[in-house]
């Protein structure tokens, strides 16, 4: 009797739990994230306020003033310019270098595998610590790189402490840390390409450059796009390397978005301006990540279709 | 593959050597500096051969630095412990919260599941300070400022999306029929989850957990904004180190070596998992 009841009850019990179960499973993760979402909306509110930590009594809504003032603020345009320049240069160079290294390591061999494992190491180094390593190596007093620069005739090369070479230096550190990321993705891509087109091209004696531009590159495009957008999103938000290396300096040479927002918040205690800067950066990353997600979905569909 | 000429092989060899030198040199150099006294470090031209000393490491471990001005107490071991504690706990919490959620997203297409999943993914791409700056003010009100609990919570911003996305992909690759057969045999969903789904997704969970650990360890900005000296991990601690006066360069190098060794060792030990996790997180769902 009881067994029969259980049998009958089971499907309905199963169905209810099946409807509720996914919510129960994902709820804790969601709650944790909602706690993090609240500050996001607070940022939006702050960005429409005149709010300085040093003058809490003067806090009031000024609506778009923080944003409007950006138009005539040379510091803002500097931030925008440096951020875009930094992101553009690092991603372009890392892409070219990463693709070149991936192609050098494409053939599976013990040596190539060993090298690709070694190249993982910069990527696993904390960017902030990597910046400190390079800071020690470029120290004008004893830095080995300063010494090497003096050997090739750059007697007083100032690396990150001169406004004319600071960007070059942080870009170099970024390249050191993140090129392996692109290399890994593209190497995985290269090794997963079908071999027939390449064999056919080799049989027909097609020139190498033609194979590269007409076969390899088009087939690798999805991987290149993914790697580029991943890096672009990270790079335009770079904070660790620049802050650890120069704290945005010398002067305001390297005040990219996040560094500028950090300095605005903690040094000039201008919460309103800081929040407005972050909202603008968020809008840029949102725009970029939307492109990325659309692309990524198409990629996923195609991967499913092929499988 | 076309046959390769001798010239091409030589050029490839040179290119690869340059690549290896560029990427390995900083690590090797800092490692060497950490075994040198200030005198050998400051010598010009830089020395490749020197008498190694462990003085830098003993100074860090005992926490007593002898400088020109006298003895200086440093808490670098404290930073190291904070890094270990924060990373391990954050990953554990993220696994506990993230794996069931990943399972829900993979197995049950419920209403809004894609939207929620994308929202969670988008956290990975949001500027950290956008959330952190208001959070400092909230944390002060809530009494969470400079606490491990507050930090571990914020660390979920990095760990949770990563685990959710990588593990979800692995769950989706398990044929639903296997689980269904096990359930028909009369087992509860929990037993199915524990005995079938979890073991099959094991490699994915390991890869995601390792990556999350490394990202948590390497994080800098969260603790910089939310923690003061006694709760700071090595990434922030080492920066304070380099800017404070009287600390020798060899000791800074030793601190950097101690800080990067755990992640590098993990990378060497589990490189296959890491590569898989990285490429999966980027290319697949």
Interface residues (C-beta under 8 A of the other chain):
Chain A: X17 X18 X19 X21 X22 X23 X25 X26 X28 X29 X30 X32 X33 X35 X36 X38 X39 X40 X42 X43 X46 X100 X101 X104 X105 X107 X115 X117 X118 X119 X120 X121 X122 X123 X124 X125 X126 X127 X128 X129 X130 X132 X133 X134 X135 X136 X137 X139 X141 X142 X144 X147 X176 X179 X180 X181 X184 X185 X188 X189 X198 X202 X208 X222 X223 X226 X227 X230 X233 X237 X239 X240 X243 X244 X257 X258 X261 X262 X265 X271 X274 X275 X278 X279 X281 X282 X285 X286 X288 X289 X292 X293 X299 X300 X303
Chain B: X1 X2 X12 X15 X16 X19 X20 X22 X23 X24 X26 X27 X29 X30 X33 X41 X42 X43 X44 X45 X46 X96 X97 X98 X100 X101 X103 X104 X105 X107 X108 X110 X113 X116 X118 X119 X120 X121 X122 X123 X125 X126 X127 X128 X129 X130 X131 X132 X133 X134 X135 X137 X138 X153 X154 X156 X157 X160 X164 X189 X214 X217 X218 X219 X220 X221 X224 X225 X234 X235 X236 X238 X239 X242 X249 X252 X253 X256 X259 X260 X263 X264 X266 X267 X268 X271 X274 X275 X278 X279 X282 X283 X284 X285
